[in-house]
Amino acid sequence: MHAALSNNLFFIKEHVGIFKAANNYDIFDPHSQQKILECREPNLGFFSKLLRFTDYKRFTPFDVVVSTPEGQKVLSVKRGVSIFLSKVQVLDGNDRVVGSFKQKLFSIGGKFDVLDAQERIACTLRGKWTSWDFRFVQDSTEFAAVSKKWAGLGKELFTTADNYMLSIDPGVPANDARRLLIVAAVMCIDMVLKE
């Protein structure tokens, strides 16, 4: 697992544009304000690009690659065409499947299970339908939280609606595969639940 995933705070900034079909994000360390990861969709097909400008956007496939600013692949998040519920795969930097996401049927606010490579539940992502607040939980333990509200260092840099903060509990070990799955899941919140 890449060292950047051992951080406990990640600031995610979505690239905005008028005619933007691809999902592109930059991930910063909010303390140093240095870009530590980039999320791009380099292989978006022509028809998928066209459908991204229609009401069918949430059904289109995606293949998001998360890499270092130098180009080293850290993980990828893939989904085929989604008609009803999304099935999303997470692969590590060597293209090995490390987990997946299983969307919950009839969840208010959004919910999906984060599964490990053996398809066991590693944690569940739960959201509030009234806001952009999400929690990664298992039983009564919270592993991480995602929010558009943050009052930490560099607040003046992080003020637009397309930005959000991921906070991973320091109790999650630096080499725990859940870190990779949680970072991957954050990319899916926007593409699967909030589009």
Backbone as CSV, one residue per row, in Angstrom:
resi,resn,N_x,N_y,N_z,CA_x,CA_y,CA_z,C_x,C_y,C_z
1,MET,0.853,-1.171,0.000,0.000,0.000,0.000,0.901,1.236,0.000
2,HIS,0.499,2.266,-0.763,1.290,3.485,-0.886,1.277,4.283,0.418
3,ALA,2.392,4.938,0.719,2.547,5.690,1.964,1.532,6.821,2.114
4,ALA,1.069,7.412,1.007,0.096,8.512,1.079,-1.207,8.073,1.740
5,LEU,-1.529,6.777,1.665,-2.768,6.278,2.251,-2.695,6.146,3.761
6,SER,-1.503,6.364,4.337,-1.373,6.297,5.792,-1.789,7.615,6.465
7,ASN,-2.049,8.666,5.683,-2.546,9.926,6.253,-3.892,9.692,6.930
8,ASN,-4.232,10.547,7.886,-5.544,10.466,8.527,-6.514,11.514,8.002
9,LEU,-5.993,12.565,7.375,-6.846,13.595,6.784,-6.516,13.749,5.312
10,PHE,-7.566,13.807,4.493,-7.425,13.998,3.053,-8.420,15.069,2.629
11,PHE,-7.936,16.056,1.903,-8.831,17.059,1.333,-9.020,16.718,-0.137
12,ILE,-10.260,16.489,-0.573,-10.568,16.090,-1.945,-11.190,17.270,-2.666
13,LYS,-10.592,17.653,-3.769,-11.064,18.797,-4.566,-11.439,18.303,-5.957
14,GLU,-12.694,18.469,-6.302,-13.159,18.059,-7.626,-12.832,19.136,-8.640
15,HIS,-12.381,18.710,-9.819,-12.179,19.663,-10.900,-13.543,20.018,-11.463
16,VAL,-13.807,21.292,-11.624,-15.086,21.714,-12.180,-14.859,22.288,-13.571
17,GLY,-15.867,22.141,-14.411,-15.797,22.664,-15.765,-17.171,22.653,-16.390
18,ILE,-17.364,23.502,-17.368,-18.678,23.612,-18.010,-19.006,22.351,-18.806
19,PHE,-18.077,21.876,-19.611,-18.321,20.689,-20.428,-17.409,19.550,-19.976
20,LYS,-17.524,19.202,-18.716,-16.666,18.182,-18.120,-17.422,16.858,-18.071
21,ALA,-16.925,15.854,-18.782,-17.555,14.532,-18.759,-16.843,13.616,-17.772
22,ALA,-15.533,13.720,-17.691,-14.748,12.839,-16.832,-14.760,13.336,-15.389
23,ASN,-14.638,12.403,-14.462,-14.531,12.731,-13.042,-13.053,12.878,-12.703
24,ASN,-12.651,14.070,-12.288,-11.263,14.343,-11.953,-11.193,15.021,-10.594
25,TYR,-10.309,14.502,-9.737,-10.140,15.027,-8.392,-8.650,15.138,-8.081
26,ASP,-8.319,16.067,-7.199,-6.991,16.133,-6.610,-7.164,15.920,-5.118
27,ILE,-6.229,15.203,-4.508,-6.289,14.936,-3.072,-5.065,15.571,-2.424
28,PHE,-5.321,16.392,-1.400,-4.273,17.145,-0.723,-4.137,16.700,0.721
29,ASP,-2.935,16.882,1.256,-2.720,16.797,2.691,-3.112,18.173,3.236
30,PRO,-4.168,18.283,4.049,-4.627,19.605,4.475,-3.647,20.342,5.384
31,HIS,-2.738,19.624,6.015,-1.765,20.281,6.889,-0.655,20.938,6.081
32,SER,-0.093,20.199,5.129,1.000,20.752,4.318,0.484,21.474,3.078
33,GLN,-0.777,21.235,2.721,-1.427,21.773,1.525,-0.734,21.300,0.244
34,GLN,-0.051,20.159,0.334,0.609,19.551,-0.815,-0.323,18.529,-1.459
35,LYS,-0.331,18.514,-2.796,-1.109,17.493,-3.505,-0.387,16.163,-3.350
36,ILE,-1.115,15.156,-2.839,-0.492,13.848,-2.615,-1.010,12.781,-3.584
37,LEU,-2.222,12.969,-4.111,-2.797,12.009,-5.054,-3.625,12.730,-6.105
38,GLU,-3.765,12.097,-7.267,-4.631,12.595,-8.339,-5.577,11.482,-8.749
39,CYS,-6.812,11.826,-9.009,-7.817,10.853,-9.440,-8.299,11.280,-10.823
40,ARG,-8.122,10.420,-11.799,-8.469,10.752,-13.177,-9.236,9.596,-13.812
41,GLU,-9.964,9.924,-14.870,-10.659,8.927,-15.693,-10.044,8.967,-17.086
42,PRO,-8.881,8.341,-17.266,-8.166,8.486,-18.535,-8.764,7.719,-19.708
43,ASN,-9.566,6.708,-19.453,-10.052,5.839,-20.533,-11.559,5.936,-20.745
44,LEU,-12.115,7.114,-20.574,-13.558,7.292,-20.738,-13.927,7.207,-22.216
45,GLY,-14.823,6.288,-22.548,-15.226,6.083,-23.932,-16.110,7.195,-24.481
46,PHE,-16.205,7.249,-25.803,-16.959,8.294,-26.487,-18.431,8.311,-26.075
47,PHE,-19.086,7.142,-26.066,-20.509,7.093,-25.733,-20.747,7.413,-24.260
48,SER,-19.827,6.983,-23.403,-19.946,7.332,-21.983,-19.849,8.839,-21.796
49,LYS,-18.939,9.468,-22.549,-18.807,10.932,-22.480,-20.120,11.598,-22.884
50,LEU,-20.704,11.112,-23.964,-21.978,11.695,-24.421,-23.078,11.531,-23.370
51,LEU,-23.185,10.331,-22.798,-24.238,10.058,-21.817,-24.032,10.842,-20.521
52,ARG,-22.808,11.254,-20.224,-22.543,12.017,-19.000,-23.234,13.384,-19.020
53,PHE,-23.660,13.841,-20.194,-24.357,15.123,-20.307,-25.870,14.948,-20.360
54,THR,-26.357,13.754,-20.030,-27.792,13.461,-20.062,-28.259,12.993,-18.689
55,ASP,-29.539,12.668,-18.596,-30.091,12.117,-17.362,-29.582,10.700,-17.079
56,TYR,-28.907,10.084,-18.046,-28.390,8.725,-17.881,-26.986,8.696,-17.282
57,LYS,-26.495,9.833,-16.836,-25.137,9.948,-16.303,-24.846,8.928,-15.207
58,ARG,-25.783,8.755,-14.283,-25.526,7.863,-13.151,-25.464,6.390,-13.536
59,PHE,-25.833,6.046,-14.787,-25.779,4.662,-15.247,-24.490,4.332,-16.003
60,THR,-23.685,5.354,-16.309,-22.504,5.139,-17.145,-21.387,4.437,-16.379
61,PRO,-20.564,3.692,-17.106,-19.427,3.036,-16.453,-18.351,4.053,-16.090
62,PHE,-17.481,3.674,-15.162,-16.324,4.512,-14.879,-15.124,3.660,-14.534
63,ASP,-13.956,4.228,-14.735,-12.678,3.604,-14.410,-11.761,4.716,-13.924
64,VAL,-11.806,4.973,-12.625,-11.048,6.059,-12.028,-9.710,5.508,-11.551
65,VAL,-8.631,6.160,-11.950,-7.287,5.766,-11.548,-6.777,6.793,-10.548
66,VAL,-6.365,6.326,-9.377,-5.783,7.183,-8.349,-4.277,6.941,-8.377
67,SER,-3.520,8.024,-8.588,-2.070,7.909,-8.689,-1.399,9.064,-7.965
68,THR,-0.100,8.943,-7.795,0.674,10.037,-7.211,0.813,11.131,-8.271
69,PRO,1.178,12.361,-7.880,1.410,13.411,-8.885,2.505,13.029,-9.896
70,GLU,3.387,12.108,-9.503,4.447,11.648,-10.408,3.964,10.554,-11.355
71,GLY,2.753,10.062,-11.170,2.188,9.070,-12.082,2.193,7.641,-11.585
72,GLN,2.640,7.379,-10.354,2.621,6.006,-9.827,1.198,5.635,-9.422
73,LYS,0.681,4.556,-10.010,-0.688,4.112,-9.728,-0.787,3.580,-8.310
74,VAL,-1.805,4.064,-7.569,-2.028,3.650,-6.184,-3.215,2.701,-6.095
75,LEU,-4.285,3.015,-6.825,-5.476,2.180,-6.850,-6.346,2.577,-8.025
76,SER,-7.317,1.755,-8.351,-8.316,2.115,-9.357,-9.686,1.631,-8.890
77,VAL,-10.704,2.335,-9.362,-12.092,2.048,-9.003,-12.859,1.883,-10.310
78,LYS,-13.482,0.713,-10.498,-14.134,0.420,-11.775,-15.574,-0.019,-11.589
79,ARG,-16.409,0.418,-12.520,-17.798,-0.035,-12.571,-18.209,-0.134,-14.032
80,GLY,-18.966,-1.166,-14.340,-19.537,-1.280,-15.675,-20.824,-0.484,-15.743
81,VAL,-21.615,-0.719,-16.772,-22.906,-0.044,-16.904,-23.771,-0.438,-15.714
82,SER,-24.426,0.540,-15.108,-25.241,0.297,-13.912,-26.687,0.644,-14.204
83,ILE,-27.539,-0.354,-14.263,-28.951,-0.106,-14.540,-29.737,0.089,-13.253
84,PHE,-29.507,-0.750,-12.264,-30.298,-0.685,-11.039,-29.427,-0.362,-9.830
85,LEU,-28.562,-1.278,-9.426,-27.638,-1.050,-8.317,-26.210,-1.183,-8.821
86,SER,-25.338,-0.339,-8.301,-23.946,-0.346,-8.734,-23.172,-1.516,-8.162
87,LYS,-22.313,-2.100,-8.993,-21.324,-3.067,-8.534,-19.970,-2.477,-8.900
88,VAL,-19.193,-2.140,-7.885,-17.941,-1.424,-8.079,-16.791,-2.280,-7.561
89,GLN,-15.713,-2.378,-8.344,-14.520,-3.113,-7.941,-13.402,-2.134,-7.597
90,VAL,-12.595,-2.501,-6.592,-11.424,-1.714,-6.208,-10.197,-2.573,-6.430
91,LEU,-9.219,-2.019,-7.152,-7.978,-2.725,-7.440,-6.803,-1.924,-6.885
92,ASP,-5.765,-2.623,-6.441,-4.598,-1.925,-5.927,-3.724,-1.443,-7.088
93,GLY,-2.554,-0.894,-6.778,-1.663,-0.361,-7.804,-1.140,-1.405,-8.769
94,ASN,-1.246,-2.695,-8.407,-0.817,-3.796,-9.278,-1.997,-4.484,-9.959
95,ASP,-3.162,-3.835,-9.952,-4.392,-4.343,-10.578,-4.901,-5.637,-9.968
96,ARG,-4.642,-5.849,-8.678,-5.228,-6.973,-7.949,-6.481,-6.480,-7.250
97,VAL,-7.550,-7.267,-7.315,-8.798,-6.899,-6.643,-8.577,-6.945,-5.137
98,VAL,-8.863,-5.822,-4.465,-8.713,-5.754,-3.009,-10.062,-5.597,-2.312
99,GLY,-11.108,-5.384,-3.106,-12.434,-5.247,-2.519,-13.444,-4.746,-3.524
100,SER,-14.633,-4.472,-3.009,-15.712,-3.991,-3.867,-16.740,-3.274,-3.005
101,PHE,-17.719,-2.686,-3.673,-18.808,-1.992,-2.996,-20.123,-2.568,-3.479
102,LYS,-21.024,-2.757,-2.538,-22.342,-3.289,-2.860,-23.368,-2.283,-2.373
103,GLN,-24.066,-1.660,-3.309,-25.045,-0.631,-2.966,-26.272,-1.247,-2.309
104,LYS,-26.790,-0.555,-1.309,-27.974,-1.013,-0.587,-29.237,-0.544,-1.316
105,LEU,-30.209,-1.421,-1.367,-31.488,-1.113,-1.983,-32.334,-0.280,-1.024
106,PHE,-32.973,0.746,-1.544,-33.900,1.587,-0.778,-33.255,2.244,0.447
107,SER,-32.067,2.774,0.279,-31.429,3.475,1.398,-31.667,4.968,1.254
108,ILE,-32.092,5.603,2.319,-32.318,7.046,2.306,-30.990,7.717,2.614
109,GLY,-30.549,8.583,1.704,-29.298,9.291,1.905,-28.108,8.578,1.308
110,GLY,-28.251,7.330,0.979,-27.169,6.577,0.379,-26.505,5.653,1.369
111,LYS,-26.257,4.433,0.910,-25.620,3.449,1.768,-25.051,2.358,0.884
112,PHE,-23.811,1.947,1.173,-23.314,0.738,0.541,-22.303,0.051,1.441
113,ASP,-22.224,-1.271,1.260,-21.276,-2.066,2.012,-19.923,-2.010,1.320
114,VAL,-18.876,-1.864,2.101,-17.502,-1.908,1.617,-17.004,-3.315,1.923
115,LEU,-16.731,-4.084,0.867,-16.354,-5.490,1.010,-14.860,-5.677,0.770
116,ASP,-14.243,-6.602,1.499,-12.832,-6.901,1.281,-12.696,-7.852,0.093
117,ALA,-11.482,-8.328,-0.167,-11.221,-9.185,-1.326,-11.975,-10.509,-1.262
118,GLN,-12.317,-10.957,-0.047,-13.074,-12.202,0.118,-14.577,-11.940,0.186
119,GLU,-14.990,-10.713,-0.133,-16.386,-10.260,-0.146,-17.038,-10.298,1.231
120,ARG,-16.220,-10.119,2.279,-16.736,-9.932,3.632,-16.876,-8.432,3.872
121,ILE,-17.853,-8.058,4.684,-18.077,-6.636,4.951,-16.942,-6.094,5.821
122,ALA,-16.193,-5.131,5.272,-15.123,-4.464,6.013,-15.702,-3.305,6.823
123,CYS,-16.680,-2.632,6.242,-17.433,-1.569,6.915,-18.597,-1.184,6.004
124,THR,-19.451,-0.311,6.492,-20.600,0.161,5.724,-20.543,1.669,5.651
125,LEU,-20.795,2.194,4.470,-20.873,3.640,4.278,-22.319,4.055,4.477
126,ARG,-22.547,4.990,5.388,-23.907,5.488,5.649,-23.918,6.992,5.482
127,GLY,-24.954,7.498,4.809,-25.075,8.932,4.587,-26.381,9.482,5.097
128,LYS,-26.410,10.810,5.242,-27.635,11.507,5.609,-28.250,12.086,4.343
129,TRP,-29.533,11.944,4.180,-30.175,12.426,2.969,-30.279,13.939,2.940
130,THR,-30.105,14.598,4.074,-30.237,16.049,4.133,-28.926,16.791,3.930
131,SER,-27.804,16.074,3.900,-26.524,16.770,3.783,-25.494,15.885,3.115
132,TRP,-24.284,16.366,3.045,-23.187,15.634,2.441,-22.285,15.136,3.558
133,ASP,-22.855,14.381,4.496,-22.106,13.791,5.600,-22.227,12.284,5.529
134,PHE,-21.077,11.600,5.519,-21.052,10.149,5.410,-20.121,9.582,6.467
135,ARG,-20.446,8.391,6.933,-19.659,7.702,7.949,-19.375,6.273,7.480
136,PHE,-18.147,5.822,7.736,-17.759,4.432,7.494,-17.793,3.739,8.846
137,VAL,-18.726,2.815,9.022,-18.925,2.190,10.327,-19.026,0.670,10.203
138,GLN,-18.735,0.006,11.313,-18.999,-1.426,11.441,-19.386,-1.646,12.894
139,ASP,-20.574,-2.190,13.090,-21.165,-2.318,14.418,-21.217,-0.914,15.037
140,SER,-20.572,-0.671,16.145,-20.611,0.665,16.744,-19.295,1.421,16.548
141,THR,-18.396,0.880,15.710,-17.089,1.513,15.490,-17.123,2.354,14.222
142,GLU,-16.670,3.607,14.333,-16.561,4.488,13.169,-15.107,4.516,12.723
143,PHE,-14.865,4.158,11.460,-13.514,4.131,10.909,-13.136,5.432,10.220
144,ALA,-14.123,6.099,9.614,-13.827,7.313,8.853,-15.108,8.114,8.656
145,ALA,-14.929,9.386,8.307,-16.060,10.275,8.035,-15.706,11.167,6.854
146,VAL,-16.723,11.525,6.079,-16.564,12.429,4.938,-17.573,13.547,5.099
147,SER,-17.113,14.779,4.908,-18.002,15.923,5.064,-17.539,17.066,4.186
148,LYS,-18.460,17.949,3.846,-18.092,19.176,3.142,-17.783,20.286,4.122
149,LYS,-17.920,20.002,5.411,-17.640,20.999,6.437,-16.328,20.662,7.110
150,TRP,-15.448,21.652,7.176,-14.181,21.452,7.863,-13.639,22.799,8.278
151,ALA,-13.167,22.907,9.494,-12.688,24.181,10.007,-11.228,24.078,10.443
152,GLY,-10.453,23.300,9.722,-9.058,23.116,10.099,-8.123,24.063,9.384
153,LEU,-6.859,23.677,9.314,-5.838,24.489,8.675,-6.161,24.720,7.209
154,GLY,-5.841,25.894,6.718,-6.040,26.194,5.309,-7.483,26.317,4.903
155,LYS,-8.366,26.650,5.837,-9.790,26.730,5.550,-10.079,27.656,4.372
156,GLU,-9.306,28.737,4.255,-9.553,29.695,3.180,-9.342,29.094,1.796
157,LEU,-8.539,28.021,1.721,-8.313,27.376,0.427,-9.427,26.409,0.061
158,PHE,-10.207,26.020,1.048,-11.160,24.927,0.847,-12.593,25.409,1.082
159,THR,-13.095,26.246,0.211,-14.387,26.855,0.500,-15.479,26.548,-0.520
160,THR,-15.190,25.904,-1.648,-16.241,25.697,-2.637,-17.029,24.420,-2.347
161,ALA,-18.207,24.311,-2.952,-19.102,23.177,-2.710,-18.571,21.873,-3.285
162,ASP,-17.561,21.916,-4.160,-17.041,20.712,-4.778,-15.877,20.114,-3.986
163,ASN,-15.665,20.612,-2.790,-14.567,20.141,-1.951,-15.121,19.415,-0.738
164,TYR,-14.387,18.391,-0.270,-14.799,17.712,0.935,-13.599,17.091,1.641
165,MET,-13.808,16.764,2.895,-12.740,16.268,3.747,-13.025,14.827,4.162
166,LEU,-12.004,13.986,4.030,-12.053,12.612,4.522,-11.178,12.554,5.756
167,SER,-11.729,12.068,6.841,-11.001,11.901,8.091,-11.045,10.429,8.479
168,ILE,-9.870,9.774,8.513,-9.780,8.372,8.906,-9.321,8.319,10.357
169,ASP,-9.992,7.517,11.143,-9.641,7.395,12.559,-8.196,6.929,12.705
170,PRO,-7.412,7.599,13.574,-6.014,7.196,13.772,-5.864,5.756,14.259
171,GLY,-6.924,5.156,14.800,-6.880,3.771,15.254,-6.839,2.754,14.126
172,VAL,-7.111,3.191,12.876,-7.023,2.290,11.723,-5.547,2.209,11.337
173,PRO,-4.920,1.022,11.449,-3.487,0.899,11.165,-3.114,1.403,9.765
174,ALA,-1.888,1.926,9.646,-1.412,2.513,8.386,-1.419,1.519,7.232
175,ASN,-1.224,0.231,7.501,-1.182,-0.778,6.435,-2.495,-1.543,6.292
176,ASP,-3.565,-1.076,6.941,-4.865,-1.739,6.896,-5.512,-1.517,5.527
177,ALA,-5.942,-2.591,4.887,-6.563,-2.500,3.554,-7.823,-1.641,3.562
178,ARG,-8.446,-1.465,4.732,-9.638,-0.610,4.797,-9.321,0.819,4.374
179,ARG,-8.100,1.282,4.598,-7.722,2.638,4.180,-7.851,2.782,2.664
180,LEU,-7.335,1.811,1.930,-7.422,1.834,0.475,-8.883,1.793,0.036
181,LEU,-9.671,0.949,0.671,-11.088,0.828,0.323,-11.862,2.097,0.654
182,ILE,-11.536,2.739,1.770,-12.231,3.965,2.168,-11.928,5.089,1.186
183,VAL,-10.650,5.267,0.816,-10.292,6.308,-0.159,-11.000,6.040,-1.483
184,ALA,-11.032,4.788,-1.917,-11.728,4.430,-3.158,-13.220,4.718,-3.045
185,ALA,-13.800,4.418,-1.894,-15.240,4.633,-1.705,-15.613,6.100,-1.782
186,VAL,-14.719,6.975,-1.331,-15.013,8.409,-1.393,-15.228,8.847,-2.837
187,MET,-14.475,8.271,-3.777,-14.675,8.597,-5.190,-16.056,8.131,-5.657
188,CYS,-16.545,7.045,-5.073,-17.835,6.487,-5.481,-19.029,7.211,-4.871
189,ILE,-18.841,7.885,-3.759,-19.960,8.615,-3.159,-20.522,9.582,-4.180
190,ASP,-19.633,10.332,-4.796,-20.060,11.334,-5.764,-20.637,10.706,-7.025
191,MET,-19.990,9.648,-7.520,-20.402,9.059,-8.796,-21.575,8.102,-8.683
192,VAL,-21.746,7.461,-7.528,-22.793,6.466,-7.377,-24.010,7.043,-6.640
193,LEU,-23.780,7.759,-5.561,-24.895,8.196,-4.717,-25.378,9.617,-4.961
194,LYS,-24.484,10.518,-5.371,-24.839,11.935,-5.395,-24.985,12.526,-6.772
195,GLU,-24.745,11.764,-7.836,-24.893,12.324,-9.184,-26.348,12.606,-9.496
